[in-house]
Amino acid sequence: MHRSRIGDHVESFTLDNCYGKSVSLDDFSKAKAIAIVFLGTECPLAKLYGPRLTAIQEQYADRGVQIIGINSNTQDSLTELAAYVHRHEIGFPMLKDPGNRVADALAAERTPEVFLIDHERVVRYHGRIDDQYGVGYSKERDAKPELTIALDALLAGKQIEQPETEAVGCHIGRVKQTVPTGNVTFTKDIAPILNDKCVNCHRKGEIAPFTLTSYEDVLGWEDTILEVIADNRMPPWYADPAHGKFANDARLSARQRQLISTWVDNGMPEGDPNDLPAAPQFAEGWQIQQPDQVITMRDKPFSVPAEGVLDYQRFVVDPQWQEDQYIVSSEARPDKRDVVHHILVYVIPPGKSRRDLRQTLAGYAPGSPPLQLEDGIAIEVKAGSKLLFEMHYTPNGTATEDLSCVGFRFAKKADVRKRLGGRLAANTKFEIPAGAANHTVKATYVARQDENLLSMSPHMHLRGKSFRYDVRFPDGREDTLLNVPNYDFNWQLKYILDEPLTLPKGTQIECTAVFDNSEYNLTNPDPSQPVRWGDQSFEEMMIGFMDTVPVKDEF
């Protein structure tokens, strides 16, 4: 239990701003209130809250309020700090805290973290800015503006009703006091783990908030890395290991976890440069062979705002397919990878106005491979079909424009033996009562032919809590194929079986979804309302997607 900071006196300090000019707390002696906010240049929450703090500074400047930003991260250089100020148009002083001296004096732990002090430099409020953004989620309903509520009370001479809240975000990257020792080193033991499990997303230009491609990149992030590993937030993988084996299992092994923990405890020795493995190579262009056709999501880019919560964006495109197409590989390519969280490309059948949920032609999520079918397997799409791009954007503190696309390679019908089938167990008739914390919805798929199951993809929206696939074979055998006990809407994962599972005709796959429509679900847009099926994220869906191919040749 951390000691309360309320009532602490903050001693004066002098630090350089990002341009090398000294700034002292004494410079603001006439301020009625000062919000000292610890920020990092790469922390996703610090990116989102930078512009919001500027807005608060502008709103309260004429009332004698001053915001001071402090960067105590050992991994953030002055150049990176200046870039952060410029990119996010920061409208208050941003100071560099070498050796995290000020952070230590205030016992600050996170970015962002606020210490609101009065004219006497006494801490009157400590915690977060508001409760809209948390680790791994954005609240759809209105945020509670805790910092401005505290400011209003302080300026009015009133008691602050909630003087302490929990600051969430990245750990401040402190200078380590431990002398590096031991045989577990970055070059020999840690770099191979990061290359295998993390660098696909944690590299320049990708959606992950910071890079992990070198020893210097990792320094300062060690406490955050240990936390996300311990919480099983990273690498993103939500399947219960008790059920099923999957080709794309992203989890760290017990040995990998122990190596990382030991390395941090030992002071993070770099090791022999000769032990450093070759850096993984990533395709700069298409991962599939050069596509036969490339289709953009629309004629002009979509504007992604700097912050806020964006619902799915959907764009319909006519690919001008005058004859049936047989797709053997597809790749959805984000234009701006740092804001595109995932892409799904569906088929709208000829003469229809809505997508066919069973026909997903391409998908993108950070770290996911493109679709590449072999051995005469293809996806059949009827002539005259249109495409629906479903785009999930994650604002990162900087307004940008995105024009993502999809590429396809086709086969001749004569070269196709089997069609990849999109199957689903879906329930569209449910109603989740207001306030219900554990509401169960079920749906069943029945195999109409002998087929091989290749993958499973659970799909719910913001109230999704857990999802399970259970199989019942015609001979009475039963098993759990996939259990996702902690579903995360932000990660639309496909679970690819290590080996295809044969489903004889008549096999039943029952999907069980549990929804949390209570106030305790922080992502719940409105726990006071019942929820039914709908496309928008404030509505709900219950779909168990599956990919199958027939056991026997079709052509």
N, C-alpha and C positions, 0 to 999 in steps of 0.2 A: 504494500500500500504506500503510495507516494505521499510525502508530506504536502499539505496545502501551501500554496504560495501566496494566498491572500493575506495582506497585511505586511508582506516583506517590503523592505526599503531597497530601492535600486540605486546603487552607487553610480556616479558619473563615469562615462567612458568616452574615449576618443578613437575613432576608426576612420580609415580612408574610404571614400566612396569608390565606385568602379572606375572613376577617371583619375584617381590619385589625390583627390582633395580631402583634407582632414575635416571631419564633421564630429562635433561633440554633442553629448546630451545637453550640455550647458547652453548650447546655441538656441535651445528651445525653452528657455527658462520662463518665458511668458505664456507658454501653452497651458491651457486649462486641463488638457488630457493628452497623453501620448500613448499610442498603440505601438509597442515594439513587437515586430512580427519576424520570426525566423523563417527564411525561405531558401529553397534550393533551385538551381537552374534547370535540373532535369526531373525533379519530382513531379509526377503528373498533377497532383493536387496543387502544388505551388504554381504550376503553369496556369491552372484554371483560376486560381484565386488572385494572381497578380493584377489582372485587369479589374477585378471586383474591388480590391483594396484601393486602386486608383480612383474608382468611382466613389468610394466612401470618403477618401481624402478630399475630393472635390465637393462632396455634399456637406462636409463638416468643417471645411477650412475657415469659413467666416465665423465659426463658433469657437475658435481657439483650439481646434484639434489638430494634432500632427501624427502622421504615420511614419515610422522609421522601419525600413526593411534591413535585416541583418542576414548575411550569408556566412555561416560557420563551417561549411563543408570543406574538408581538406581536398576533395576531388574537384572543386569548382575554382577555376582560375579567374583572375580579374578580367581577362578577355571574354571568357564565357559569361561572367556576370554582366559585363557591358552589353553583350549580345542579348542576354535575357531582358535587360532594361529596354533596349531598343525594340526588340521583337514584340514585346508585350506592352510597349508604350507606358512604362511605369512612371507614375506622376508623383513619386515621393522619394526621399533619399534611400539608396541601396548601398549598404556598407559591408565591407569585407572584414571578417573577424578571424585573423590569423591565429592558428593554434587554439581555436574555439574558446578563447578566454572569457568573452562575454556570455557565451552559451553556458559555460561552466558556472559562472557567477550566478546566473539566473536559474540554473539547473534545467535548461531547455533540452528537449529530447527529440522533437519532431519538426518537420517542415510540411505544412505551415503550423506555427504555434504562436499564440498571441499573449502578450503581457500588457494589459491596459493599466497605466499608472496615472495617478492624479497629479495635481500641481505640486504636491509635496513628494512626488516620486514614490508613492506607496502603491503597491499592486492592488487594484480593486477588482479586476476580472482577469481570469486566466483560462485559456483553452482554445477552442476553434473559432473561426470567423462566422460560419453558419453550418447548418447540418445538411445542406443539399448534397455535397459530394463526400463519399467515404471511400474506403479501400475496396475497389472493385465494383462500386455501384454509384449511380446518380439517382437521386430521388425525383420522381415525377411530380409529386405534389409540392406545394410551395415550401421553400426553405424557411426555417425559423432563424431570423437574423440575430443571433445571440450577441455578436459584437456591437451592432448598432443599438440593440436594446440596452446593453450595458452602458454605451456612450450616452444615450438619451437620459438614463437614470442618473448617471454621474454628473452630467451637465446641469441637471435639474436639482441637484443636491439631494436626491432620493436614494434609498437603499436599492442596491442591485439584487434583484430577486434570485437570479441564478449566477453567482459569481464564479463558478467553476464548471467547465464542461470538458469532455475528453477530446484532446487534440489527436487527430488521426492523420497519418501520412507517412512519409519516409523517415527513417532514423537520420539524425544529423550525423554526417560522416566526420567523426572526431579523429584527431591525431592519436595514434595508438602509442601507449607507453610500454607495451610488451616488446622486448627484444626478440626478433625473429629467430627461432631455433627449430630443430627437429628435422626429420627426414621427409616429412610430407611437404612438398613444394608446389608452387604454382606451375612451373614449367613441366614437371614430371607427372603430377597427380591431378591438379585442378583444371588446367587448360583443356585436357582431353574431355573432361566432364562438360565444361562450358561449351566446347565446340560441338559436342554431340547433342546436348539437351537445350542449350540456351541461345547460342549465337545466331541461329536461324532468324530469331526475332530481335535479339539484343545486339543489333549492329546498325550502322549509320543508315538512315533513311527508312528504317522499318518502324512498326508501330510501338515497339517496346520503348519505355521512357528513357533508358540509358543503355550505353554500349558495354559489352563484356568481351571485347575482342583482344584485349591486352592486359598485362599485369597492372599497368597504371589505371586502366578503366575500372578495375575491380576495387581498388583501394578507396575506402570511404563508403562503399556500398555493403560491406560485409555484414553489418547488423541487420540491414534490410533483407539481404539474401537469406540469412539464417531464419529470420522471422517468416518470410513467405514460404520457405521450405518446411518449417515446423508446422505452419498452418495448412500445408498442402494446397496453397494457392498457386504455386509455381513448381515445376512446369504445369500448365493447365491440363488436368486429367481427372475425371470425376467417376470413373468406373470402379465399383467395388472389386478389389482383387480376388475376392472369394469366388467370383463367377466369371468364367470365360477367359480366353487368351486372345490378345489382340495384336495385330501386326504393327499398329501405330501407337502402342503403349508408350506414353511420354514420361512415365514416372522415373524418379531417381531410385536406384537400388539402395538397400540399407547400407551397403559398403560406400556408395558414393556420398550419401548423406554424412556418414561418419568421417570420411576423408575431408569434406568441406568444413565440418565442425572442428575437427582436430587442427586443421590448417589455420583457422581463425584463432583458436585458442593459443596456438603456438606463435602468434604474431605475424602470420602470413609471409613466411620466407619465399623469396622469388625462385631460388634454385639456379641450377646450371642452365644457361641459355641453350646449350647443345641438346638439352632434353625437350625443348619446346617443340611440339608437333607442328606440322605444316597447317597453316590456316585453312579452314574448309572453303571450298570454292562454290560460289553461288552464281547461277545464271544471271547475267545482266539483262538479257533479253528474254525471249520465250523459253520456258523450261521444256515444253513440248517442241517437236520439230516445227519449222516455219508453218504457220497455219495456212490452210487453203482459203479461209475467210476470216476477217477481223471485223467485229461489229462493236461500235461504241454505244454507250448506254443512252445517249441522246445527242442532239445536234450541238448543244452548248454545255459548258461545265456547270456543275451544281455548286452553289456557294455554301460552304460549311462555316458556320459562325465560330467565333473564338471560344465561346462557352455556352452552357445551357444543355438541355436534354433534347436530342433530336429523335423523333420517331422514325421508323423505317421509311425510306424514300423509295418509290416505285416508278419505274420508267418502262413504257411499252415501245418496242422497236419491231419494225417489219423487216426481216432479213431477205425478203424477196425470193423465197424458196418456191420455185415453180414445179418442183418434183420432190418426191420423198427423199429424205436425206438419211444417211447412215453414218453416225458420228462415232469415230474410234478414239479420238482424243479431244479434250477441251481444256482451256485454261482461262479462268477469270483473272484479269490483271488489274489491280488497283492503280490508278494514276498517282494518287497521293497516299502512299502507304502509311504515313504517320497519322492519318485520320480515318482511313477505311478499315473498319474492324472486320466486317465480312461481306461477301457478295454471294447471292444465290440467283441463278438464271433459270427461270421456269419456262415451260411451253404453254402458250395459249392456243388451243386447238383451232383449226379452221372453223369459222362461223361462230365461235364462242367469244364471250366477253371476259371470262375469268380464267385464271391459270389452272392447269391440271397439276395438282399437288404431287401426282405420281411421277411426273416427268420433270426432273431436275437435270439440266444439261451441264451445268458447271457450278462450282462453288469455290469460294476463296475464304480462308481464315488464316491468321498468322501462323506460319509454319506448316500449313497443310499442302500436300502435293497436288498437282493437277490430275485430272482423270486421263488415264492412258489404258485403253483396252487392247487385249491381244487375243490370239488364238481364234480369230474369226468372230469375236463378240463385238457388237455395236449397239448404239442407241438409235432406234428408228423414230424419225420425226416426219409427220405427214406434210405434204405440200400445202402451202398456204398458211402454215402456222406462224404465229408471232412469238416474240420473246418478251418476257417480263424480267427486268433487272430489279432485284430487291437489294437495296443498299443500306447497310448499317454503318453510320458514321459516329465517330467518337471525337468531339471537339477537344483540342489540346492547348487552348489558350491563345492560338493564333488563327485568325480568319484565313481561309484558303479556298481554292476552287479545285474541284475534282471532275475528271472526265474518264471514268474507268471503261474497260472494254472486255470483250471475250473473244477468244480465238478458237476456231474449230478445224479439225482435220477429218476428212470424209473418206469412206470406203465405197467401192461399188457393191451393189446388192449381191452380185455373183460371188463376192469374196466373204460374205457374211454367213456364218453358220447359226448363230444364236443372237437373240436380242436381249440386252440388259433390261430387266424389268424393274420399274419403280413400284414398290408395294407399300401399303400403309394400313395401319390399324388406327382409325380415327373416330372420335366421338364429337359430333357437332351439336348435340342436343342437351348439353349439361347446363346447369346454373349453379354457380358457387355462391352460397349465401354470404351476406355481409358479415364480416368479422370472423368467418370460419377459418381456423388455423390449420386444419387437417381435413380437407375435403377431397374424397377419392372419386376419380372418374376412370372408367375402364373401357377398353375397346379390343376387338378381336379380329385377327386376320386368319383366313383359312386358305391353305394352299390348294389351288384347283388343278395342279399338275405336280409331277415330281420336279423339284427345283432345288437349286443350291443357294443357300443364304450366304451373302458376301459381307454385308455390313448392316449396321443399325444406327439410326440418328434420332434421338428423342427431340421433340419440339414442343415447348410451351412458351409462355410469355413471362411477364414480371412476377406473377404469383406462383410460378412453378416452383415446387419444393423438392420432389423426388420423382423418379420414373424407373419402371422395371419392365423387362421383357421376360415372360415365362412361356415355355413351349410344352405342348402336350402332343405326343406322337400318336398315330392311329393304334399302335400296339399297347398304349396305356402308359408308356414311359413319360416322365415329366422332368423338367430341368429349368433352372433360371439361366437365361442366356446373357443378360446384361442387367446390372442394377446400378443406378445412379442415385445414391442416397442424398446427395446435395447438388441439385441441379442449379446451374448458373446460366441465366439468360444471355449473359455477355459472351459465352463461349458455346457456339453452335457446333459441337463436335460430332464427327462421324467416327464410329467405333468399328474398325475393319477387322473382321475375324482373321486369326492367324491361319486357319484352314477353313475352307468353305464347309458349311453344314448342310447335309442333304435333308430336305424336307419332303417326305413322301406325300403324295396326294392325300388331302384330308387333315394334314397336320395343322394344329391351331396354335397361333401365337397370340397370347393375351398380354396387352399392355396395361399397366396400372400407373396412373399419374396421381400425385397428391399435390394439392394447391393450398397456399397460405394467403388468405384474403384478410388477415388480421392486421392490426396496427403495429404488431411487432415485426412484420415484414417491412424492412426499411425501404424497399423499392416499390411497395404497393402504392399506386397512384391515389386510391380512395377506398379505404377499408369500410366505409359506411354504405357502400353500394354493392348489390349483387352483381355478378359478372357472368357474361355469356360469351359464346363464340364470336370472334371477329378478327379482322386483319390487323387492327392497330394494337400497339403494345399495351394500351390501357384496357383492351379487351383480352380475351384468352383464346388459346388453341390447345388441342390435345391430339397430337399426331405421333405415332411411332413409325417413322420412315424406315424402309428396308430396301436393299438392292438384292435382286436375285437373278439367276440365269437358269434356263431349263436344263434338266439333266441330259435330255436328248436334243440332237440337232433339229432346228426348225426349218432349215432350208436345204 
